[in-house]
C-alpha cells in the first residue's frame, strides 16, 4: 500500500472523541478494527535482504483478551514464505497500536520495512527445532498426517510465567484444538525441499495467542523421516513448555521489546484521535 493510500486510510479511520469506548461493539471498536486490519499492509517482509519477493500476510486468527486492558478485535498475522510461515505478527490496540513481530524462521536474514524504512532485521534464527521423541513415522496420507500432528500437539502443555521474578502470575495456557495454519507443501518444494508437512498451533490466554508451536515433518540428510517441534513466544511475559510433563523450553520475561535485531520486536503507532 503506498504512503498516500495509508494516509487516506488513517484519515478515514480517525476516532471521534465522542465515541463511547465502553460498548461491546462501539463505533470506536469498529474503527480501531478497521485500523488494525489496514495497517498490516504498511509492512513489507522479505525472507532475506537480497530477496525481491515479499512474504504473503495471512490473517490466521482474530482474538480478544479481556484480562489485559480489554484488548478487542486483535489479529494474528502469519507471513508465508513459499508455503511455510516465516514470521508472525500480533496486532492490537493497548494505548497505542502495537505490532508484535516474532520470527518463525529457521535461519537469520529476515527483514521488514515500513515504507522505505528498515524496521526489523533479526540477527539470529527465530526458532530452534527439536525431535519429537516416540513419535510415529509420518504417514503417506496428508489426512492421516494431520491426525498425527493433532495427536502429537496434545502431548505438549504450556504455562505463562508472567512478568514477575517470583512467577506469582503463573497461568496454564489453553491449546486451541485447530491449527492456525497448515503448510502448503507443494509451494515449499523448491525453497524448503526437506519439508514434508507442517502446521502451526497456539496456546492462548482467553483467545490471545501467547505461545506458538510449530510441528514439521522433515527429511534431513540420511536421517529417517520424522517429526520436529519448535516454540515461539507471542508475548513479552515469561513462558514454559512441557512435553509429556517434562520441561523442554523456557524463556524469561522479554525486557527489551524495542531491539530491531532480536527475533521479537514490538513496533508501536499512535492511534489517530
C-alpha positions in Angstrom: 0.0 0.0 0.0 1.5 3.4 -1.0 2.1 6.1 1.6 -0.7 8.3 0.1 -3.2 5.5 0.5 -2.1 4.7 4.0 -2.6 8.4 4.9 -6.1 8.3 3.5 -6.9 5.2 5.5 -5.7 6.9 8.7 -7.7 10.0 8.0 -10.8 7.9 7.3 -10.4 5.9 10.5 -10.0 8.9 12.8 -11.5 8.1 16.2 -14.1 10.6 17.4 -13.7 11.9 20.9 -17.4 11.4 21.3 -17.4 7.7 20.7 -18.3 5.5 23.7 -15.4 3.0 24.2 -17.4 1.0 26.8 -20.0 -0.5 24.5 -19.3 -4.1 23.3 -19.5 -3.0 19.7 -18.9 0.7 20.0 -18.2 2.9 17.0 -14.6 3.2 18.4 -14.2 -0.6 18.4 -15.3 -0.8 14.8 -12.9 1.9 13.7 -10.0 0.5 15.6 -10.7 -2.9 14.0 -10.5 -1.3 10.5 -7.3 0.4 11.5 -5.8 -2.8 12.8 -6.7 -4.6 9.5 -5.5 -1.8 7.3 -2.1 -1.2 8.9 -0.9 -4.7 8.3 -0.5 -3.5 4.7 2.1 -0.9 5.9 4.8 -3.6 6.3 6.7 -5.5 3.7 8.6 -8.6 4.9 11.2 -10.5 2.9 13.0 -13.7 3.7 16.4 -12.1 3.1 17.7 -8.6 2.3 18.7 -9.7 -1.2 15.3 -11.2 -1.9 12.9 -9.4 -4.3 9.8 -11.3 -3.3 7.7 -10.2 -0.3 6.1 -12.6 2.1 2.4 -13.2 1.9 0.5 -11.9 5.0 -2.5 -14.0 6.1 -4.8 -13.3 9.0 -4.7 -16.6 10.8 -6.8 -15.7 13.9 -8.9 -13.0 15.4 -8.7 -12.8 19.2 -9.7 -10.9 22.3 -8.1 -10.6 25.7 -10.5 -9.0 28.3 -8.0 -9.8 31.1 -5.3 -7.5 29.7 -6.6 -4.0 29.2 -9.7 -5.0 27.3 -7.9 -5.7 24.1 -10.6 -6.2 21.4 -10.7 -7.3 17.8 -7.0 -8.1 17.7 -5.4 -10.3 15.0 -2.6 -12.7 14.5 -1.0 -12.5 11.1 1.3 -15.2 9.6 3.8 -14.2 6.9 4.2 -17.1 4.5 7.3 -17.9 2.5 6.6 -20.4 -0.2 4.1 -22.4 1.9 5.9 -22.1 5.2 5.4 -19.4 7.9 8.4 -17.2 8.3 7.1 -14.7 10.9 4.0 -13.9 12.9 2.6 -10.6 14.0 0.0 -9.9 16.7 -1.7 -6.6 16.1 -3.7 -5.0 18.9 -4.6 -1.7 20.5 -3.4 -1.1 24.0 -3.0 2.7 24.4 -1.1 2.6 21.1 -1.5 0.4 18.0 1.0 -2.4 18.6 2.6 -4.7 16.0 4.3 -7.5 17.9 6.6 -9.4 15.4 8.2 -12.7 16.0 10.4 -14.7 13.6 9.5 -18.3 12.8 12.4 -18.7 10.5 15.0 -21.5 10.9 17.7 -19.0 9.8 18.6 -15.4 10.2 18.2 -12.9 7.4 14.5 -11.9 7.6 13.9 -8.2 7.0 10.8 -5.9 7.4 10.2 -2.5 6.0 7.7 0.2 6.8 7.6 2.1 3.6 11.3 2.7 2.8 12.4 2.3 6.5 14.1 -0.9 7.7 12.2 -1.6 10.9 13.2 -5.2 11.8 16.1 -7.5 10.9 16.6 -10.4 13.3 20.3 -11.3 13.6 19.6 -14.9 14.6 17.1 -17.7 13.7 13.7 -17.3 15.3 13.1 -20.9 16.2 15.2 -23.9 17.2 13.7 -27.3 16.3 14.0 -30.5 18.3 13.0 -34.1 17.5 9.7 -35.3 19.0 10.6 -38.4 20.9 8.5 -41.5 20.5 6.6 -40.0 17.5 5.0 -42.2 14.8 6.6 -42.2 11.4 4.9 -39.6 9.3 2.1 -41.2 7.2 1.9 -41.1 3.5 -1.6 -39.6 3.6 -2.0 -35.9 4.3 -5.2 -36.6 6.2 -3.5 -39.1 8.5 -0.5 -36.8 8.9 -2.8 -34.0 10.2 -4.4 -36.5 12.6 -0.9 -37.4 13.8 0.0 -33.8 14.3 -3.1 -33.2 16.4 -2.2 -36.2 18.5 1.4 -35.0 19.0 0.4 -31.5 20.0 -1.8 -32.9 22.8 1.4 -34.2 24.4 2.5 -30.6 25.0 1.4 -28.2 27.7 2.3 -24.5 28.2 2.5 -22.0 31.1 2.6 -18.3 31.1 5.0 -17.4 33.9 4.4 -13.7 33.6 6.3 -10.5 34.3 7.5 -11.0 37.9 10.6 -12.8 39.0 8.6 -14.6 41.7 6.5 -16.2 38.9 3.4 -15.4 41.0 1.5 -14.8 37.8 1.8 -18.3 36.6 -1.1 -19.4 34.4 -1.7 -22.6 32.4 -2.4 -21.8 28.8 -5.1 -23.4 26.7 -4.3 -25.2 23.5 -6.5 -24.3 20.6 -7.9 -27.5 19.1 -7.5 -26.5 15.5 -4.2 -25.5 13.8 -3.8 -21.8 12.8 -2.1 -22.8 9.5 -1.4 -26.0 7.6 1.8 -25.7 5.4 1.4 -25.7 1.7 3.9 -28.4 0.9 3.6 -28.1 -2.8 4.6 -24.4 -2.7 7.5 -25.3 -0.5 9.2 -27.9 -2.7 11.8 -25.6 -4.2 12.6 -23.3 -1.2 12.2 -26.0 1.5 13.0 -29.3 -0.2 13.4 -31.1 3.2 9.9 -30.2 4.3 7.2 -32.9 4.0 4.4 -31.3 6.1 3.8 -29.0 9.0 1.3 -26.9 11.0 1.2 -24.0 13.4 -0.7 -24.4 16.7 -1.3 -21.9 19.5 -1.6 -21.8 23.3 -3.8 -19.0 24.4 -5.0 -16.8 27.3 -8.6 -16.2 26.6 -8.3 -16.4 22.9 -5.0 -14.4 22.8 -2.1 -16.5 21.4 0.8 -16.3 23.9 2.9 -19.2 22.5 3.1 -20.7 19.0 4.0 -24.4 18.5 5.4 -25.4 15.1 5.3 -29.1 14.1 7.1 -30.1 11.0 7.8 -33.4 9.2 11.3 -33.2 7.6 13.7 -35.4 5.8 17.2 -34.2 6.6 20.3 -35.9 5.2 20.4 -39.6 5.9 18.1 -39.4 8.9 14.7 -41.1 8.6 11.6 -39.1 8.1 10.4 -37.8 11.5 8.6 -35.1 13.4 10.2 -31.9 14.9 8.9 -29.2 17.1 9.7 -25.6 17.9 8.2 -22.9 20.1 7.9 -19.2 19.5 6.9 -16.6 22.1 3.9 -14.3 21.2 4.1 -12.2 24.5 6.7 -10.3 26.5 5.9 -12.4 29.5 7.9 -15.5 30.6 6.8 -18.8 29.2 7.4 -22.6 29.8 6.5 -25.6 27.7 6.4 -29.2 28.7 6.4 -32.4 26.6 4.8 -35.4 28.4 5.1 -33.4 31.6 8.8 -32.7 31.2 10.1 -29.1 30.8 11.6 -28.7 27.3 11.5 -25.0 26.7 11.6 -21.8 28.8 12.1 -18.1 28.2 12.1 -15.3 30.7 10.3 -12.0 30.5 11.3 -10.0 27.4 12.9 -6.9 28.9 13.8 -5.2 25.6 11.0 -5.4 23.1 12.3 -2.4 21.0 15.6 -4.0 19.7 15.1 -4.4 16.0 17.7 -7.1 15.7 16.0 -9.5 18.1 13.7 -12.3 17.0 10.9 -10.5 18.6 10.1 -6.8 18.5 7.1 -4.5 19.1 6.5 -1.6 16.7 4.1 1.0 18.1 2.0 3.6 16.3 -0.1 6.4 17.7 -3.8 5.8 17.2 -5.3 9.0 15.5 -7.6 11.0 17.7 
